[in-house]
């Protein structure tokens, strides 16, 4: 898991909202968007704070949608 993703989540007070699996998915999403390892992409400034927050929201929304689709 990315050290910088974890640091950004903590700085933005979003770390408690994510699980380990969420953070891995955030890493993958950054890597897909940039074509680089997530820490490298963040360190190079290829992901803005706004885009990072958008990715986190997307991952959390996907998780919530999945939970709604599961039978009770």
N, C-alpha and C positions, 0 to 999 in steps of 0.2 A: 504494500500500500504506500502511496505517496506521502512523503513527509510534508511537502508544501501544501497539499490538499488539506491535510489534517490541520496544519497551522492556519490556513485561510478560514477553514470552518470554525476553528476556535476563536480567531480574531473577530469574525462576523457573528459570533454567538450562535452558530448553527450546528456545532459539533454534537450537542445533546439530542438533536433531532434526527441524527443519522446513525445507522448501524454500521458494522464493519462491512457488510455486504453492500450497503448504500455507497459507502466510500469507495469500494472497489469499482462499482458501477460509474461513479463520478470520474474516477481515474480513466476508465475505458472511454467514456464519452469525450473527455478532453483529448485523449490519444486519437480517437477517430476524427475529431474536428481539426486537429493540428498535424497529425501524422508523426508526432514526436512523443517520446515518453512524457508523461504528465508533468513531472517535476521540471524537466527541461523546458517545456512549453510555458509553464508559469514563470520560471526564472528568466526566460527570454522576453516576457511581456506579451506573449501571443494570446493570452486569455486575460481579458479585462475583468475587473471586479463585477461589473454588471453581467457579463457573459457567464462568469462563474456562478453567480446567484441564479441565473436563468437555468443553468445545468442542474444545480441542486434542486430547484423547484421541479424541473422535469423528472428527475429521478424519484423524488418523493411523491409526485403525482402519479407516476407509473406504479409505484408500490401501493398507493392508496387504491388505485383502480383495480389492481390485481386482487387486493383484499376484498373488494366489493363483488368481484366475480366468483369468489369461492363460496360454495354452499355453506349455510349455517349449520 
